[in-house]
Amino acid sequence: MTRYRKPLFESLTPDIESSIYISHQFEKDVSRKDYWHFHNAYELVFVTSGKGKRFIDQKVSEYRNGDLLLLSPNTPHNTLFKEHTGKTFEQYVILFDLSIFKRFFAACKEFNHIGRLFHNMGGAIAFEGNTKKKLANRLKR
């Protein structure tokens, strides 16, 4: 019988003047990281340097330089860096609660579709192509 670890809740609190949590993670050797966890917020992740395995809920995939993902709240996830031992790993992480956009969605009928996308996405969305390039450039600023 295979036993699975229960994911740990990771609470990240934004600065007092902010409604979002932003982290720029830059590490030389991250091979020891193995942290199955979840947050109660949306998480936008942009990997600028690194490769390895990524676990999101019950799915396993490879990640590489340039990956851009949006994870929904309470989605267990983990990133393993075994293939990246001894190399530099860099990523940007932004956590936010959808409530910061409620007034915006209510004021602009056209954005109701975006609100529904967030609420119904379940798991993760990977951005590709031009959308990924535009978002990545903004995250690097």
Helices and strands as residue ranges (DSSP letters): E 8-9, E 20-27, E 37-38, E 42-49, E 52-56, E 59-63, E 68-71, E 77-80, G 82-84, E 89-96, G 98-101, H 102-107, G 109-111, H 112-120, E 124-126, H 129-140
